[in-house]
């Protein structure tokens, strides 16, 4: 009787906590929406271009540096321009994907916690993560969008659905090139026979399918398939306030450091895949979440030309892992500090040297620990 009473009391607390934390998360986002910055000003110009020229005409021209899938959402937002201010419409898009990400994390947790309100409570905790709120509601960025499909791809792998996983990954790739951060994990899963190799062919097909509305509107196939090349050449800087070791590379060494950096990253990630593809380990949810986190954390850490927001997937995946396995609570906490240090330079005008050095040191330490967790988990859990 006492045990049942305690359980019922705990479930009531989880239920009340879910409602309270979710309302708090939504309220805080509403308070952040009025903030503007250089990036939201750019999105506002795209919004105005679509509203002025019409959706079909706008989508047929190359007026923005982002891929068409985001512009489709922005176009849809202009339909409510008489009722919703542009800034609100722009920020509602990533905020909605915050909520979808919370739902996917809830579904991941349901794999372990099959009954009760804890998964919903944990998902509401995710919504209150500072960098998650700042990225969407304060900054107006769309990292929640492509990360949503990375999470979805991972969830599909956890539930033995490789084809939907690759379709989701293809959608993520059509939104942001940073979806490549999950690629080492997917290749590892192919070696472990969780994904058939031929399913990788769905990635370019999905990308092209996502471009079709823009192509039908008038943009050429060449135009929509080379967008990322233009983005890669836009900022020739070793590190754009990213908390990795390229902050110490001088601008004069950009070309050499980029060439060497990409080579080292490919080699190191290849070794990572090779090691774990030949190691026998249990393919259960915890080990797969650890591997996915290692992929999205290690890849941007090794690559040059990374930006301040590029550890956003690591923020999200570390939260998913810690909510699933609470003993890893310190991993997302560390990533919150790392990303906040990087964000502070652009958002709050903090001089870059000290926060970026702090972020890089912490990033080095936590990635080393993630790799140690992976080594121990994949060695001990047969």
N, C-alpha and C positions, 0 to 999 in steps of 0.2 A: 504493500500500500504506500509506504513511504517513498519507495523507489519510483513508483508511478507518479506520485505527487511531484517529486523533484523533476522528473522528466517533463511533466505537463507545465510546470513553472518555467523551466528552461525554454520550452518551445514557445510559451507566451512572450518571454523576453526576446527571443529571436524574432518573433513576428512583429512585436512592437518596435524593436530595433530596426528591422527592415524598413518599416514605414517611416520612422523618424529620420533615419540616415538618408533614405532616398529623397525625402522632402528637403532635408538640409542640403543635399548635393544639388538639387534643382534650384533651390533658392540662391545658393552661392554662385551658380552659373548665371542666373538672371542678373545678379549684382555685377558680374564681370563683363557682361555683354557690351555696355557703353564704351569700354576701353577701345581705343583705336591705335594703330601703329602703321609703319610703312607697308607691311604685308597686307593688312586689311584694306588699306587705301588702294593697293593694287587690285585686290579682289573686287573692290567697289567699282573700279574703272571697268573691269570685265563685265560686271553686273550691268553697269550703265550702257556698255556697248551692246550687250544682248537686248536690253530693254529698248534701246533706240533703234537698232537695225532689224529687230525681229529675230526669233529663235532660229528659223531656217537659214536666213541670210548670214547670221552671225556664225553658226556652226559650220558654214561652208567656207569660212575664212580663217586664216592663221593669226588670230588676234591676241592669243595668250600663250604663255610658255608651258602651261600644264596640258596634260592629255585630255581628249574629249570627255571621258567619263565624268570627271569633276564638272566640266562645263555643262554636261547634260543636267546635273543636279542644280547648278547655278541657273540654268535656263528655266528649269521648273520653278525655282524660287521667284523668278521675275513675274510669274503669273499672278503672284499675290502682291505686286508692288503697290497697288492702291490701298492695301490694308496693313502691310507689314513693312517697316523701314528696311532699307537695303542692308544695313549693318546687322540687324536682327536676323534677317533671312540668311545672310552669309554665315553667321555663327550657329544658326539652328542646325545646319547640315552636319558639322562635326559633332555637335552635342547629341544629335540623334544617334550617331554611330558610337558615341560613348555608351548610350543605353543599350545598343545592340551588342557591344562588346561585353557589357555586364551580363546580358542574357546568355551569351556563349560561355562565359566563365561559370555561370549558374549551371549550364548543361554539363560542363566538364566536371564540376563538383558533384553533380547528381550521379556520376559514374561510381563514386565512392560512397556518398551519403544518399542512399536511395529513399530515405524517408525523413520527414522533419523539415524545419525551416532554416537550418543552418546554411545550405547553399544560397538561399535568397538573402540571408543576412550578410554572408561573405561577399556576394555580388554588390550589395549596397556599400560595403566598405571600399570596394574597388572604385566606385563612383566618387569617393571622397579623396582619392589619391591626389596630392597637390599638382603633380605634373600633368595628370590626366585632365584636371579641370583647367589649368593654365593653358595647355596646348589648344584646347578647343574653344572654351568660352572667353578666355582672356586674350589669347593670341589670334584666334580664328583660323588656326592651321587645320589641315585635313589628315594629319597622321593617324587619327582614329579610323579613317576610312580604309586605307590600304591595310592597316594592322588588323582591322576587323576580319578581312578575308584571309590573312595569315592565321589568325586564331581559328577561323572556321575550317581552314585546311587542316590544321592540327587536330581539331576536334573530330573531323572526318577520318583521319588516320587512326585516332584513338578508338573509333567505333567501326574500324575495318571497312571503310568506304573510300578506297583510293581514287576512284574516278571523280566523284564529287570533290575530293580534296584537291585534285589537280585543276579542276574547273575553278574552284575558289582561288587557288593560287594564280591562275591565269588572269582572273579578274583583278587581283591585287597588283599583278605586274602591269596591268593596263592603266592603273591609277598612278602608281609611283614606282620608279626604278628601284627604290629602297626595298622593295619586296624581295630583292636578291639576297637579303640577309638570311632568309629562311632556306635558301637553296642548298647549302651544305647538309642540313637536316634531311631534306627531301631526298637528296642523293644517297645519304646513309640509309634511309628507309627503303630505297630501291635495292641496295645491296642486301638488306635484311629481308627482302621479299615482301615488304609491306606495301610496296607500290610497284606495279609492273613497269618495266622500262618504256614500253610503247606509250604509256600514259603521259609521258613528258611531251609527246607531240600535241597534247591538248593545250599546252601553254600558249604557243603562237597562234593556234586556231582560236582560242578564247580571246586573246588579245585582238586579233583581227575582227572577230565578231563584235567586240565592244567598240570598235572604230566605225562599224558600218553606218550608223546614223550620220556621223560626220562626213563619211565618204559619199553617202547619198545626197548630202546637203551641198557637196561640191568640192570637198578637200580631196587631194590626190592620195593614193595609197602610199606613195613615197613620202609624202608630207607627214602622214600620221604614224608611219613606221620609223621615222628618224628623229622624232621629238627628243628622245633621250640623248642622242648625240649632241644636239644643240644645247641641252641643259648641261651636259658634261663639260662643254667648252665655255660655258657662260662665266664661271668664276674660276680663274686659274690661281688658286690659293691652296697651299698644302693642307690647311685646316681652317674651316670657317667656324671658329669658336667651338670646335668639337673636343671633348675631353679625352683625347688620345695623344700619343707621343709626337704626332706631327705638328703640335703647337710650337715645338722647339725648332722646327725646320725653317730656315730663312726663306723669304720669297725668292731670293736669287737662285735657290736650289730646287725650285718648283719642278722643273722638267725631269731632272735626275731623280729626285725623291719620288715623284709620281711613278716613273717607270720601275724603279726598284721596289717601291711600296706595293704596287700591284703584283709584281712577281713574288715577293715574299708572302703576301696574303694568299695568293693562289696555292703556293707551295705549302704553307702552314695549314690551310684549310684542307688541302688534299691529304696531308698526313693525318689530320684529325679524322677525316672520313675513313682513311685506310685502317687506322688503328681500331676503330670501333666496328668497322664492317667485318673484321676478322676475329672480333672478340665475341664469345658467347655470353649473352645476358638475357634476362627476362624482359620481354617486350610488353611490360605493363605500363599503366598510366604514369606512374612516378618517373620511371627511367626515360620515357618518351618526352615528358615535360622538361626534364633536366636537359636532355639532348637538344630540344627545340630552343630552350633558353640559351644554351651554350652557343648555338648557331647564330641567333640574332644579337648576341652580345659580342662574340668574338669577331664576327665578320666586320662590323663597322670599326671595331677597335684596331684591326689590322690594316684597314684600307686608308689611303690618303684621300683628300678632297671631301672629307666628311663634314657635316654641318652640326650645329648645336642640338638639333632636334632628332638626330639619327639614332639615338639610343632609346627613343620612345617605344619601339617594340620590346626592348629589353625591360623597360619599366613595366609594361603590360604583362609580358610572359613571366617575369619574376613575381609579380603579384598573383598571377594564376597559380604558379607553383606553390607559393607560400600559403595561399588560401587552401590549396589541396593538401599540402604537407606543412602544417604550422611551424615545425621546427626550423624551417628555412626563412623565418620572418625577417631576419637581418638582411637578406639579399635584396628584397624590394626596398627596404628602408635605406640601404646604401645607394641604390639606384635613384631614389628620390633626391638624395643629397647631390649625387653626381649631376643629374639632369637640371636640378634647380640652380646649381653653380653655373652650368653652361647657359641656361635660359636667362640668368640675371644680367648677363652682358648686353643682350639685345633688348630685353623687356624693361630693365630698370636702369640701364646705363652704368652698370658697375664696371670699373676698370678691369680688363680681362685677365691680367697676369695672375693674380692670386686665386680667383675662383677656378680658372682653367687648370692651374697647377694642382690645386686640391682635387678637382674632379678627375684629372688624369691619374694621380696617385691612387685615389680610391678605386678608380676603374680598373687599374692594373691589379690591385689587391683582390677585388671581388671577382674578376674574371679568373684569376689564379685559383680562387676558392671554388668557383663554379666548376672548373676543370677538375679540381680535386674531388669535389662531390661526385662528379660524373665518373671519375676513375674508381672511387670507392663503391659507388652504387653499382656500376657495371661489372665490378670484380666480385663483390660479395653476394649480389642477388642473381643467382643462377636460375 
